[in-house]
Amino acid sequence: MNSTNKARIHWACYRGMRELDLLIIPFFNDNFHLLNKRDKRLFSELLENNDPDLFSWLMNYKQPDDARFKRIISIIRDSNKKRDFSRL
């Protein structure tokens, strides 16, 4: 996936797993534009993984084998810590 095609990346954020949608879509909407090119590319590549792996990584149940993803996962987690999930 091209990391500069924002519409395509936005579409890839919709996972079909509600829990992932609640973690990924708000991050994309609020933070994607703030990422540098490297992190945008990492985010785009991260979305190419399957839902169970993404969920495990974002919930900190497992660590990805590809160490490059640890940075963007940490950024997403930090962003989600600041969100108010009580309204969900």
PDB file of N, CA, C and O in Angstrom:
ATOM      1  N   MET A   1       0.853  -1.178   0.000  1.00  0.00           N
ATOM      2  CA  MET A   1       0.000   0.000   0.000  1.00  0.00           C
ATOM      3  C   MET A   1       0.898   1.241   0.000  1.00  0.00           C
ATOM      4  O   MET A   1       1.892   1.298   0.725  1.00  0.00           O
ATOM      5  N   ASN A   2       0.551   2.196  -0.791  1.00  0.00           N
ATOM      6  CA  ASN A   2       1.308   3.442  -0.882  1.00  0.00           C
ATOM      7  C   ASN A   2       1.045   4.294   0.355  1.00  0.00           C
ATOM      8  O   ASN A   2      -0.099   4.635   0.653  1.00  0.00           O
ATOM      9  N   SER A   3       2.118   4.634   1.074  1.00  0.00           N
ATOM     10  CA  SER A   3       1.958   5.367   2.330  1.00  0.00           C
ATOM     11  C   SER A   3       1.559   6.827   2.138  1.00  0.00           C
ATOM     12  O   SER A   3       1.318   7.533   3.117  1.00  0.00           O
ATOM     13  N   THR A   4       1.489   7.282   0.907  1.00  0.00           N
ATOM     14  CA  THR A   4       1.092   8.663   0.661  1.00  0.00           C
ATOM     15  C   THR A   4      -0.364   8.764   0.200  1.00  0.00           C
ATOM     16  O   THR A   4      -0.898   9.868   0.099  1.00  0.00           O
ATOM     17  N   ASN A   5      -0.999   7.655  -0.074  1.00  0.00           N
ATOM     18  CA  ASN A   5      -2.387   7.665  -0.530  1.00  0.00           C
ATOM     19  C   ASN A   5      -3.295   7.597   0.696  1.00  0.00           C
ATOM     20  O   ASN A   5      -3.670   6.517   1.153  1.00  0.00           O
ATOM     21  N   LYS A   6      -3.633   8.754   1.207  1.00  0.00           N
ATOM     22  CA  LYS A   6      -4.381   8.857   2.459  1.00  0.00           C
ATOM     23  C   LYS A   6      -5.746   8.171   2.375  1.00  0.00           C
ATOM     24  O   LYS A   6      -6.167   7.537   3.343  1.00  0.00           O
ATOM     25  N   ALA A   7      -6.431   8.281   1.269  1.00  0.00           N
ATOM     26  CA  ALA A   7      -7.756   7.658   1.130  1.00  0.00           C
ATOM     27  C   ALA A   7      -7.652   6.139   1.211  1.00  0.00           C
ATOM     28  O   ALA A   7      -8.493   5.495   1.838  1.00  0.00           O
ATOM     29  N   ARG A   8      -6.649   5.571   0.594  1.00  0.00           N
ATOM     30  CA  ARG A   8      -6.458   4.127   0.616  1.00  0.00           C
ATOM     31  C   ARG A   8      -6.098   3.645   2.030  1.00  0.00           C
ATOM     32  O   ARG A   8      -6.575   2.603   2.478  1.00  0.00           O
ATOM     33  N   ILE A   9      -5.271   4.401   2.708  1.00  0.00           N
ATOM     34  CA  ILE A   9      -4.882   4.048   4.075  1.00  0.00           C
ATOM     35  C   ILE A   9      -6.099   4.160   4.995  1.00  0.00           C
ATOM     36  O   ILE A   9      -6.318   3.303   5.851  1.00  0.00           O
ATOM     37  N   HIS A  10      -6.882   5.215   4.814  1.00  0.00           N
ATOM     38  CA  HIS A  10      -8.098   5.381   5.615  1.00  0.00           C
ATOM     39  C   HIS A  10      -9.017   4.191   5.435  1.00  0.00           C
ATOM     40  O   HIS A  10      -9.564   3.679   6.411  1.00  0.00           O
ATOM     41  N   TRP A  11      -9.195   3.744   4.208  1.00  0.00           N
ATOM     42  CA  TRP A  11     -10.048   2.594   3.936  1.00  0.00           C
ATOM     43  C   TRP A  11      -9.493   1.340   4.621  1.00  0.00           C
ATOM     44  O   TRP A  11     -10.258   0.533   5.149  1.00  0.00           O
ATOM     45  N   ALA A  12      -8.177   1.175   4.613  1.00  0.00           N
ATOM     46  CA  ALA A  12      -7.543   0.002   5.231  1.00  0.00           C
ATOM     47  C   ALA A  12      -7.682   0.005   6.751  1.00  0.00           C
ATOM     48  O   ALA A  12      -7.511  -1.036   7.385  1.00  0.00           O
ATOM     49  N   CYS A  13      -7.985   1.143   7.337  1.00  0.00           N
ATOM     50  CA  CYS A  13      -8.183   1.229   8.788  1.00  0.00           C
ATOM     51  C   CYS A  13      -9.462   0.518   9.223  1.00  0.00           C
ATOM     52  O   CYS A  13      -9.568   0.095  10.374  1.00  0.00           O
ATOM     53  N   TYR A  14     -10.424   0.383   8.328  1.00  0.00           N
ATOM     54  CA  TYR A  14     -11.675  -0.313   8.649  1.00  0.00           C
ATOM     55  C   TYR A  14     -11.420  -1.805   8.546  1.00  0.00           C
ATOM     56  O   TYR A  14     -11.258  -2.346   7.452  1.00  0.00           O
ATOM     57  N   ARG A  15     -11.387  -2.464   9.696  1.00  0.00           N
ATOM     58  CA  ARG A  15     -10.915  -3.830   9.767  1.00  0.00           C
ATOM     59  C   ARG A  15     -12.011  -4.882   9.770  1.00  0.00           C
ATOM     60  O   ARG A  15     -11.755  -6.015   9.365  1.00  0.00           O
ATOM     61  N   GLY A  16     -13.199  -4.562  10.201  1.00  0.00           N
ATOM     62  CA  GLY A  16     -14.229  -5.568  10.336  1.00  0.00           C
ATOM     63  C   GLY A  16     -14.242  -6.183  11.729  1.00  0.00           C
ATOM     64  O   GLY A  16     -15.093  -7.016  12.040  1.00  0.00           O
ATOM     65  N   MET A  17     -13.314  -5.776  12.544  1.00  0.00           N
ATOM     66  CA  MET A  17     -13.269  -6.190  13.950  1.00  0.00           C
ATOM     67  C   MET A  17     -13.454  -4.905  14.752  1.00  0.00           C
ATOM     68  O   MET A  17     -12.564  -4.055  14.792  1.00  0.00           O
ATOM     69  N   ARG A  18     -14.601  -4.771  15.382  1.00  0.00           N
ATOM     70  CA  ARG A  18     -14.967  -3.514  16.043  1.00  0.00           C
ATOM     71  C   ARG A  18     -13.889  -3.013  16.993  1.00  0.00           C
ATOM     72  O   ARG A  18     -13.600  -1.817  17.032  1.00  0.00           O
ATOM     73  N   GLU A  19     -13.300  -3.914  17.750  1.00  0.00           N
ATOM     74  CA  GLU A  19     -12.280  -3.517  18.716  1.00  0.00           C
ATOM     75  C   GLU A  19     -11.093  -2.845  18.020  1.00  0.00           C
ATOM     76  O   GLU A  19     -10.543  -1.862  18.519  1.00  0.00           O
ATOM     77  N   LEU A  20     -10.709  -3.383  16.873  1.00  0.00           N
ATOM     78  CA  LEU A  20      -9.612  -2.771  16.114  1.00  0.00           C
ATOM     79  C   LEU A  20     -10.037  -1.437  15.522  1.00  0.00           C
ATOM     80  O   LEU A  20      -9.269  -0.475  15.533  1.00  0.00           O
ATOM     81  N   ASP A  21     -11.249  -1.379  15.009  1.00  0.00           N
ATOM     82  CA  ASP A  21     -11.742  -0.109  14.460  1.00  0.00           C
ATOM     83  C   ASP A  21     -11.680   0.994  15.512  1.00  0.00           C
ATOM     84  O   ASP A  21     -11.335   2.136  15.207  1.00  0.00           O
ATOM     85  N   LEU A  22     -12.014   0.646  16.746  1.00  0.00           N
ATOM     86  CA  LEU A  22     -12.000   1.646  17.827  1.00  0.00           C
ATOM     87  C   LEU A  22     -10.594   2.089  18.211  1.00  0.00           C
ATOM     88  O   LEU A  22     -10.416   3.162  18.787  1.00  0.00           O
ATOM     89  N   LEU A  23      -9.609   1.278  17.899  1.00  0.00           N
ATOM     90  CA  LEU A  23      -8.218   1.633  18.191  1.00  0.00           C
ATOM     91  C   LEU A  23      -7.537   2.342  17.025  1.00  0.00           C
ATOM     92  O   LEU A  23      -6.756   3.272  17.226  1.00  0.00           O
ATOM     93  N   ILE A  24      -7.833   1.905  15.824  1.00  0.00           N
ATOM     94  CA  ILE A  24      -7.085   2.373  14.648  1.00  0.00           C
ATOM     95  C   ILE A  24      -7.705   3.609  13.994  1.00  0.00           C
ATOM     96  O   ILE A  24      -6.988   4.556  13.668  1.00  0.00           O
ATOM     97  N   ILE A  25      -9.016   3.612  13.798  1.00  0.00           N
ATOM     98  CA  ILE A  25      -9.655   4.714  13.056  1.00  0.00           C
ATOM     99  C   ILE A  25      -9.485   6.062  13.762  1.00  0.00           C
ATOM    100  O   ILE A  25      -9.115   7.036  13.105  1.00  0.00           O
ATOM    101  N   PRO A  26      -9.737   6.160  15.065  1.00  0.00           N
ATOM    102  CA  PRO A  26      -9.512   7.455  15.726  1.00  0.00           C
ATOM    103  C   PRO A  26      -8.053   7.902  15.657  1.00  0.00           C
ATOM    104  O   PRO A  26      -7.763   9.089  15.510  1.00  0.00           O
ATOM    105  N   PHE A  27      -7.144   6.941  15.766  1.00  0.00           N
ATOM    106  CA  PHE A  27      -5.726   7.293  15.640  1.00  0.00           C
ATOM    107  C   PHE A  27      -5.468   7.889  14.260  1.00  0.00           C
ATOM    108  O   PHE A  27      -4.816   8.926  14.139  1.00  0.00           O
ATOM    109  N   PHE A  28      -5.970   7.244  13.240  1.00  0.00           N
ATOM    110  CA  PHE A  28      -5.777   7.754  11.879  1.00  0.00           C
ATOM    111  C   PHE A  28      -6.371   9.154  11.742  1.00  0.00           C
ATOM    112  O   PHE A  28      -5.716  10.068  11.241  1.00  0.00           O
ATOM    113  N   ASN A  29      -7.596   9.312  12.183  1.00  0.00           N
ATOM    114  CA  ASN A  29      -8.281  10.603  12.029  1.00  0.00           C
ATOM    115  C   ASN A  29      -7.579  11.734  12.778  1.00  0.00           C
ATOM    116  O   ASN A  29      -7.520  12.861  12.287  1.00  0.00           O
ATOM    117  N   ASP A  30      -7.052  11.442  13.952  1.00  0.00           N
ATOM    118  CA  ASP A  30      -6.473  12.489  14.801  1.00  0.00           C
ATOM    119  C   ASP A  30      -4.969  12.671  14.638  1.00  0.00           C
ATOM    120  O   ASP A  30      -4.450  13.754  14.909  1.00  0.00           O
ATOM    121  N   ASN A  31      -4.260  11.636  14.203  1.00  0.00           N
ATOM    122  CA  ASN A  31      -2.807  11.682  14.277  1.00  0.00           C
ATOM    123  C   ASN A  31      -2.048  11.404  12.991  1.00  0.00           C
ATOM    124  O   ASN A  31      -0.875  11.760  12.888  1.00  0.00           O
ATOM    125  N   PHE A  32      -2.679  10.780  12.011  1.00  0.00           N
ATOM    126  CA  PHE A  32      -1.931  10.391  10.817  1.00  0.00           C
ATOM    127  C   PHE A  32      -1.226  11.575  10.177  1.00  0.00           C
ATOM    128  O   PHE A  32      -0.066  11.468   9.780  1.00  0.00           O
ATOM    129  N   HIS A  33      -1.905  12.682  10.078  1.00  0.00           N
ATOM    130  CA  HIS A  33      -1.320  13.867   9.432  1.00  0.00           C
ATOM    131  C   HIS A  33      -0.111  14.410  10.202  1.00  0.00           C
ATOM    132  O   HIS A  33       0.683  15.168   9.645  1.00  0.00           O
ATOM    133  N   LEU A  34       0.034  14.033  11.465  1.00  0.00           N
ATOM    134  CA  LEU A  34       1.160  14.498  12.281  1.00  0.00           C
ATOM    135  C   LEU A  34       2.402  13.614  12.149  1.00  0.00           C
ATOM    136  O   LEU A  34       3.489  14.005  12.574  1.00  0.00           O
ATOM    137  N   LEU A  35       2.245  12.435  11.567  1.00  0.00           N
ATOM    138  CA  LEU A  35       3.360  11.493  11.454  1.00  0.00           C
ATOM    139  C   LEU A  35       4.349  11.940  10.379  1.00  0.00           C
ATOM    140  O   LEU A  35       3.975  12.562   9.385  1.00  0.00           O
ATOM    141  N   ASN A  36       5.611  11.608  10.601  1.00  0.00           N
ATOM    142  CA  ASN A  36       6.602  11.859   9.556  1.00  0.00           C
ATOM    143  C   ASN A  36       6.462  10.774   8.480  1.00  0.00           C
ATOM    144  O   ASN A  36       5.702   9.822   8.659  1.00  0.00           O
ATOM    145  N   LYS A  37       7.179  10.911   7.383  1.00  0.00           N
ATOM    146  CA  LYS A  37       7.040   9.983   6.256  1.00  0.00           C
ATOM    147  C   LYS A  37       7.338   8.542   6.668  1.00  0.00           C
ATOM    148  O   LYS A  37       6.637   7.615   6.263  1.00  0.00           O
ATOM    149  N   ARG A  38       8.366   8.366   7.464  1.00  0.00           N
ATOM    150  CA  ARG A  38       8.753   7.019   7.907  1.00  0.00           C
ATOM    151  C   ARG A  38       7.624   6.373   8.706  1.00  0.00           C
ATOM    152  O   ARG A  38       7.284   5.211   8.481  1.00  0.00           O
ATOM    153  N   ASP A  39       7.050   7.123   9.633  1.00  0.00           N
ATOM    154  CA  ASP A  39       5.984   6.576  10.464  1.00  0.00           C
ATOM    155  C   ASP A  39       4.697   6.362   9.666  1.00  0.00           C
ATOM    156  O   ASP A  39       3.947   5.428   9.951  1.00  0.00           O
ATOM    157  N   LYS A  40       4.434   7.204   8.681  1.00  0.00           N
ATOM    158  CA  LYS A  40       3.283   6.975   7.805  1.00  0.00           C
ATOM    159  C   LYS A  40       3.461   5.666   7.044  1.00  0.00           C
ATOM    160  O   LYS A  40       2.516   4.891   6.899  1.00  0.00           O
ATOM    161  N   ARG A  41       4.670   5.426   6.561  1.00  0.00           N
ATOM    162  CA  ARG A  41       4.954   4.187   5.849  1.00  0.00           C
ATOM    163  C   ARG A  41       4.798   2.982   6.782  1.00  0.00           C
ATOM    164  O   ARG A  41       4.223   1.965   6.395  1.00  0.00           O
ATOM    165  N   LEU A  42       5.311   3.099   8.011  1.00  0.00           N
ATOM    166  CA  LEU A  42       5.172   2.012   8.982  1.00  0.00           C
ATOM    167  C   LEU A  42       3.701   1.731   9.299  1.00  0.00           C
ATOM    168  O   LEU A  42       3.288   0.574   9.376  1.00  0.00           O
ATOM    169  N   PHE A  43       2.925   2.783   9.480  1.00  0.00           N
ATOM    170  CA  PHE A  43       1.499   2.621   9.750  1.00  0.00           C
ATOM    171  C   PHE A  43       0.824   1.897   8.588  1.00  0.00           C
ATOM    172  O   PHE A  43       0.036   0.974   8.796  1.00  0.00           O
ATOM    173  N   SER A  44       1.131   2.314   7.389  1.00  0.00           N
ATOM    174  CA  SER A  44       0.576   1.688   6.194  1.00  0.00           C
ATOM    175  C   SER A  44       0.954   0.210   6.129  1.00  0.00           C
ATOM    176  O   SER A  44       0.109  -0.633   5.828  1.00  0.00           O
ATOM    177  N   GLU A  45       2.195  -0.100   6.403  1.00  0.00           N
ATOM    178  CA  GLU A  45       2.659  -1.490   6.387  1.00  0.00           C
ATOM    179  C   GLU A  45       2.033  -2.286   7.533  1.00  0.00           C
ATOM    180  O   GLU A  45       1.721  -3.466   7.370  1.00  0.00           O
ATOM    181  N   LEU A  46       1.852  -1.660   8.669  1.00  0.00           N
ATOM    182  CA  LEU A  46       1.230  -2.320   9.815  1.00  0.00           C
ATOM    183  C   LEU A  46      -0.168  -2.808   9.456  1.00  0.00           C
ATOM    184  O   LEU A  46      -0.571  -3.899   9.860  1.00  0.00           O
ATOM    185  N   LEU A  47      -0.898  -2.011   8.706  1.00  0.00           N
ATOM    186  CA  LEU A  47      -2.269  -2.346   8.335  1.00  0.00           C
ATOM    187  C   LEU A  47      -2.355  -3.549   7.401  1.00  0.00           C
ATOM    188  O   LEU A  47      -3.441  -4.087   7.189  1.00  0.00           O
ATOM    189  N   GLU A  48      -1.238  -3.973   6.845  1.00  0.00           N
ATOM    190  CA  GLU A  48      -1.223  -5.138   5.964  1.00  0.00           C
ATOM    191  C   GLU A  48      -1.227  -6.448   6.747  1.00  0.00           C
ATOM    192  O   GLU A  48      -1.350  -7.521   6.156  1.00  0.00           O
ATOM    193  N   ASN A  49      -1.094  -6.370   8.052  1.00  0.00           N
ATOM    194  CA  ASN A  49      -1.109  -7.566   8.896  1.00  0.00           C
ATOM    195  C   ASN A  49      -2.538  -7.995   9.194  1.00  0.00           C
ATOM    196  O   ASN A  49      -3.482  -7.228   9.007  1.00  0.00           O
ATOM    197  N   ASN A  50      -2.684  -9.229   9.658  1.00  0.00           N
ATOM    198  CA  ASN A  50      -4.036  -9.733   9.932  1.00  0.00           C
ATOM    199  C   ASN A  50      -4.572  -9.188  11.249  1.00  0.00           C
ATOM    200  O   ASN A  50      -3.815  -8.764  12.122  1.00  0.00           O
ATOM    201  N   ASP A  51      -5.893  -9.210  11.371  1.00  0.00           N
ATOM    202  CA  ASP A  51      -6.574  -8.612  12.523  1.00  0.00           C
ATOM    203  C   ASP A  51      -6.164  -9.204  13.873  1.00  0.00           C
ATOM    204  O   ASP A  51      -5.914  -8.448  14.812  1.00  0.00           O
ATOM    205  N   PRO A  52      -6.087 -10.531  13.998  1.00  0.00           N
ATOM    206  CA  PRO A  52      -5.698 -11.067  15.311  1.00  0.00           C
ATOM    207  C   PRO A  52      -4.313 -10.588  15.767  1.00  0.00           C
ATOM    208  O   PRO A  52      -4.110 -10.287  16.943  1.00  0.00           O
ATOM    209  N   ASP A  53      -3.368 -10.521  14.827  1.00  0.00           N
ATOM    210  CA  ASP A  53      -2.033 -10.021  15.194  1.00  0.00           C
ATOM    211  C   ASP A  53      -2.091  -8.553  15.592  1.00  0.00           C
ATOM    212  O   ASP A  53      -1.531  -8.162  16.616  1.00  0.00           O
ATOM    213  N   LEU A  54      -2.767  -7.741  14.786  1.00  0.00           N
ATOM    214  CA  LEU A  54      -2.880  -6.313  15.106  1.00  0.00           C
ATOM    215  C   LEU A  54      -3.492  -6.107  16.488  1.00  0.00           C
ATOM    216  O   LEU A  54      -2.998  -5.309  17.284  1.00  0.00           O
ATOM    217  N   PHE A  55      -4.558  -6.825  16.760  1.00  0.00           N
ATOM    218  CA  PHE A  55      -5.218  -6.684  18.049  1.00  0.00           C
ATOM    219  C   PHE A  55      -4.275  -7.086  19.188  1.00  0.00           C
ATOM    220  O   PHE A  55      -4.182  -6.381  20.194  1.00  0.00           O
ATOM    221  N   SER A  56      -3.591  -8.194  19.035  1.00  0.00           N
ATOM    222  CA  SER A  56      -2.650  -8.647  20.071  1.00  0.00           C
ATOM    223  C   SER A  56      -1.546  -7.631  20.307  1.00  0.00           C
ATOM    224  O   SER A  56      -1.163  -7.385  21.450  1.00  0.00           O
ATOM    225  N   TRP A  57      -1.038  -7.048  19.251  1.00  0.00           N
ATOM    226  CA  TRP A  57       0.043  -6.065  19.394  1.00  0.00           C
ATOM    227  C   TRP A  57      -0.455  -4.781  20.036  1.00  0.00           C
ATOM    228  O   TRP A  57       0.182  -4.241  20.941  1.00  0.00           O
ATOM    229  N   LEU A  58      -1.600  -4.295  19.561  1.00  0.00           N
ATOM    230  CA  LEU A  58      -2.116  -3.028  20.085  1.00  0.00           C
ATOM    231  C   LEU A  58      -2.591  -3.146  21.530  1.00  0.00           C
ATOM    232  O   LEU A  58      -2.581  -2.165  22.273  1.00  0.00           O
ATOM    233  N   MET A  59      -3.003  -4.339  21.921  1.00  0.00           N
ATOM    234  CA  MET A  59      -3.430  -4.559  23.299  1.00  0.00           C
ATOM    235  C   MET A  59      -2.259  -4.978  24.189  1.00  0.00           C
ATOM    236  O   MET A  59      -2.423  -5.206  25.387  1.00  0.00           O
ATOM    237  N   ASN A  60      -1.086  -5.075  23.587  1.00  0.00           N
ATOM    238  CA  ASN A  60       0.150  -5.427  24.291  1.00  0.00           C
ATOM    239  C   ASN A  60       0.116  -6.861  24.839  1.00  0.00           C
ATOM    240  O   ASN A  60       0.730  -7.154  25.865  1.00  0.00           O
ATOM    241  N   TYR A  61      -0.600  -7.742  24.149  1.00  0.00           N
ATOM    242  CA  TYR A  61      -0.609  -9.155  24.513  1.00  0.00           C
ATOM    243  C   TYR A  61       0.620  -9.851  23.945  1.00  0.00           C
ATOM    244  O   TYR A  61       1.160 -10.775  24.554  1.00  0.00           O
ATOM    245  N   LYS A  62       1.057  -9.396  22.766  1.00  0.00           N
ATOM    246  CA  LYS A  62       2.219  -9.956  22.077  1.00  0.00           C
ATOM    247  C   LYS A  62       3.013  -8.815  21.460  1.00  0.00           C
ATOM    248  O   LYS A  62       2.526  -7.691  21.329  1.00  0.00           O
ATOM    249  N   GLN A  63       4.234  -9.127  21.087  1.00  0.00           N
ATOM    250  CA  GLN A  63       5.079  -8.191  20.362  1.00  0.00           C
ATOM    251  C   GLN A  63       5.238  -8.690  18.927  1.00  0.00           C
ATOM    252  O   GLN A  63       5.331  -9.897  18.702  1.00  0.00           O
ATOM    253  N   PRO A  64       5.271  -7.783  17.961  1.00  0.00           N
ATOM    254  CA  PRO A  64       5.447  -8.223  16.569  1.00  0.00           C
ATOM    255  C   PRO A  64       6.851  -8.789  16.351  1.00  0.00           C
ATOM    256  O   PRO A  64       7.812  -8.360  16.990  1.00  0.00           O
ATOM    257  N   ASP A  65       6.952  -9.744  15.450  1.00  0.00           N
ATOM    258  CA  ASP A  65       8.263 -10.283  15.096  1.00  0.00           C
ATOM    259  C   ASP A  65       9.109  -9.231  14.391  1.00  0.00           C
ATOM    260  O   ASP A  65      10.327  -9.181  14.557  1.00  0.00           O
ATOM    261  N   ASP A  66       8.450  -8.399  13.607  1.00  0.00           N
ATOM    262  CA  ASP A  66       9.143  -7.329  12.878  1.00  0.00           C
ATOM    263  C   ASP A  66       9.321  -6.144  13.821  1.00  0.00           C
ATOM    264  O   ASP A  66       8.364  -5.430  14.121  1.00  0.00           O
ATOM    265  N   ALA A  67      10.532  -5.943  14.280  1.00  0.00           N
ATOM    266  CA  ALA A  67      10.831  -4.897  15.272  1.00  0.00           C
ATOM    267  C   ALA A  67      10.498  -3.496  14.766  1.00  0.00           C
ATOM    268  O   ALA A  67      10.296  -2.585  15.568  1.00  0.00           O
ATOM    269  N   ARG A  68      10.438  -3.312  13.449  1.00  0.00           N
ATOM    270  CA  ARG A  68      10.112  -1.982  12.907  1.00  0.00           C
ATOM    271  C   ARG A  68       8.736  -1.515  13.352  1.00  0.00           C
ATOM    272  O   ARG A  68       8.511  -0.313  13.496  1.00  0.00           O
ATOM    273  N   PHE A  69       7.811  -2.441  13.572  1.00  0.00           N
ATOM    274  CA  PHE A  69       6.446  -2.084  13.938  1.00  0.00           C
ATOM    275  C   PHE A  69       6.310  -1.621  15.385  1.00  0.00           C
ATOM    276  O   PHE A  69       5.319  -0.984  15.741  1.00  0.00           O
ATOM    277  N   LYS A  70       7.287  -1.932  16.211  1.00  0.00           N
ATOM    278  CA  LYS A  70       7.186  -1.580  17.628  1.00  0.00           C
ATOM    279  C   LYS A  70       7.020  -0.073  17.825  1.00  0.00           C
ATOM    280  O   LYS A  70       6.283   0.362  18.709  1.00  0.00           O
ATOM    281  N   ARG A  71       7.700   0.717  17.007  1.00  0.00           N
ATOM    282  CA  ARG A  71       7.610   2.176  17.121  1.00  0.00           C
ATOM    283  C   ARG A  71       6.189   2.680  16.847  1.00  0.00           C
ATOM    284  O   ARG A  71       5.634   3.430  17.651  1.00  0.00           O
ATOM    285  N   ILE A  72       5.605   2.277  15.728  1.00  0.00           N
ATOM    286  CA  ILE A  72       4.278   2.796  15.375  1.00  0.00           C
ATOM    287  C   ILE A  72       3.218   2.238  16.315  1.00  0.00           C
ATOM    288  O   ILE A  72       2.247   2.929  16.624  1.00  0.00           O
ATOM    289  N   ILE A  73       3.386   1.015  16.770  1.00  0.00           N
ATOM    290  CA  ILE A  73       2.446   0.449  17.744  1.00  0.00           C
ATOM    291  C   ILE A  73       2.497   1.260  19.037  1.00  0.00           C
ATOM    292  O   ILE A  73       1.461   1.544  19.639  1.00  0.00           O
ATOM    293  N   SER A  74       3.684   1.623  19.451  1.00  0.00           N
ATOM    294  CA  SER A  74       3.835   2.442  20.655  1.00  0.00           C
ATOM    295  C   SER A  74       3.171   3.806  20.480  1.00  0.00           C
ATOM    296  O   SER A  74       2.541   4.310  21.409  1.00  0.00           O
ATOM    297  N   ILE A  75       3.305   4.396  19.317  1.00  0.00           N
ATOM    298  CA  ILE A  75       2.680   5.688  19.031  1.00  0.00           C
ATOM    299  C   ILE A  75       1.155   5.556  19.092  1.00  0.00           C
ATOM    300  O   ILE A  75       0.480   6.413  19.662  1.00  0.00           O
ATOM    301  N   ILE A  76       0.623   4.499  18.515  1.00  0.00           N
ATOM    302  CA  ILE A  76      -0.825   4.280  18.526  1.00  0.00           C
ATOM    303  C   ILE A  76      -1.312   4.057  19.959  1.00  0.00           C
ATOM    304  O   ILE A  76      -2.319   4.631  20.374  1.00  0.00           O
ATOM    305  N   ARG A  77      -0.601   3.229  20.704  1.00  0.00           N
ATOM    306  CA  ARG A  77      -0.983   2.972  22.101  1.00  0.00           C
ATOM    307  C   ARG A  77      -0.979   4.254  22.919  1.00  0.00           C
ATOM    308  O   ARG A  77      -1.916   4.517  23.672  1.00  0.00           O
ATOM    309  N   ASP A  78       0.077   5.052  22.772  1.00  0.00           N
ATOM    310  CA  ASP A  78       0.160   6.315  23.519  1.00  0.00           C
ATOM    311  C   ASP A  78      -0.997   7.239  23.173  1.00  0.00           C
ATOM    312  O   ASP A  78      -1.561   7.890  24.052  1.00  0.00           O
ATOM    313  N   SER A  79      -1.348   7.297  21.912  1.00  0.00           N
ATOM    314  CA  SER A  79      -2.466   8.120  21.470  1.00  0.00           C
ATOM    315  C   SER A  79      -3.773   7.634  22.088  1.00  0.00           C
ATOM    316  O   SER A  79      -4.600   8.434  22.527  1.00  0.00           O
ATOM    317  N   ASN A  80      -3.948   6.329  22.115  1.00  0.00           N
ATOM    318  CA  ASN A  80      -5.187   5.763  22.659  1.00  0.00           C
ATOM    319  C   ASN A  80      -5.289   5.932  24.166  1.00  0.00           C
ATOM    320  O   ASN A  80      -6.396   5.990  24.701  1.00  0.00           O
ATOM    321  N   LYS A  81      -4.179   6.011  24.852  1.00  0.00           N
ATOM    322  CA  LYS A  81      -4.201   6.244  26.303  1.00  0.00           C
ATOM    323  C   LYS A  81      -4.830   7.603  26.626  1.00  0.00           C
ATOM    324  O   LYS A  81      -5.406   7.787  27.699  1.00  0.00           O
ATOM    325  N   LYS A  82      -4.718   8.534  25.709  1.00  0.00           N
ATOM    326  CA  LYS A  82      -5.229   9.889  25.913  1.00  0.00           C
ATOM    327  C   LYS A  82      -6.714  10.003  25.563  1.00  0.00           C
ATOM    328  O   LYS A  82      -7.348  11.013  25.867  1.00  0.00           O
ATOM    329  N   ARG A  83      -7.263   8.978  24.931  1.00  0.00           N
ATOM    330  CA  ARG A  83      -8.668   9.016  24.523  1.00  0.00           C
ATOM    331  C   ARG A  83      -9.579   8.610  25.663  1.00  0.00           C
ATOM    332  O   ARG A  83      -9.186   7.869  26.564  1.00  0.00           O
ATOM    333  N   ASP A  84     -10.791   9.103  25.605  1.00  0.00           N
ATOM    334  CA  ASP A  84     -11.813   8.776  26.609  1.00  0.00           C
ATOM    335  C   ASP A  84     -12.674   7.629  26.073  1.00  0.00           C
ATOM    336  O   ASP A  84     -13.552   7.840  25.236  1.00  0.00           O
ATOM    337  N   PHE A  85     -12.416   6.422  26.561  1.00  0.00           N
ATOM    338  CA  PHE A  85     -13.156   5.244  26.118  1.00  0.00           C
ATOM    339  C   PHE A  85     -14.442   5.042  26.920  1.00  0.00           C
ATOM    340  O   PHE A  85     -15.203   4.119  26.630  1.00  0.00           O
ATOM    341  N   SER A  86     -14.692   5.863  27.896  1.00  0.00           N
ATOM    342  CA  SER A  86     -15.866   5.667  28.760  1.00  0.00           C
ATOM    343  C   SER A  86     -17.179   5.874  28.006  1.00  0.00           C
ATOM    344  O   SER A  86     -18.225   5.386  28.436  1.00  0.00           O
ATOM    345  N   ARG A  87     -17.130   6.594  26.890  1.00  0.00           N
ATOM    346  CA  ARG A  87     -18.359   6.852  26.123  1.00  0.00           C
ATOM    347  C   ARG A  87     -18.677   5.747  25.146  1.00  0.00           C
ATOM    348  O   ARG A  87     -19.707   5.802  24.473  1.00  0.00           O
ATOM    349  N   LEU A  88     -17.827   4.747  25.046  1.00  0.00           N
ATOM    350  CA  LEU A  88     -18.042   3.669  24.056  1.00  0.00           C
ATOM    351  C   LEU A  88     -18.959   2.602  24.589  1.00  0.00           C
ATOM    352  O   LEU A  88     -19.245   1.629  23.891  1.00  0.00           O
TER     353      LEU A  88
END
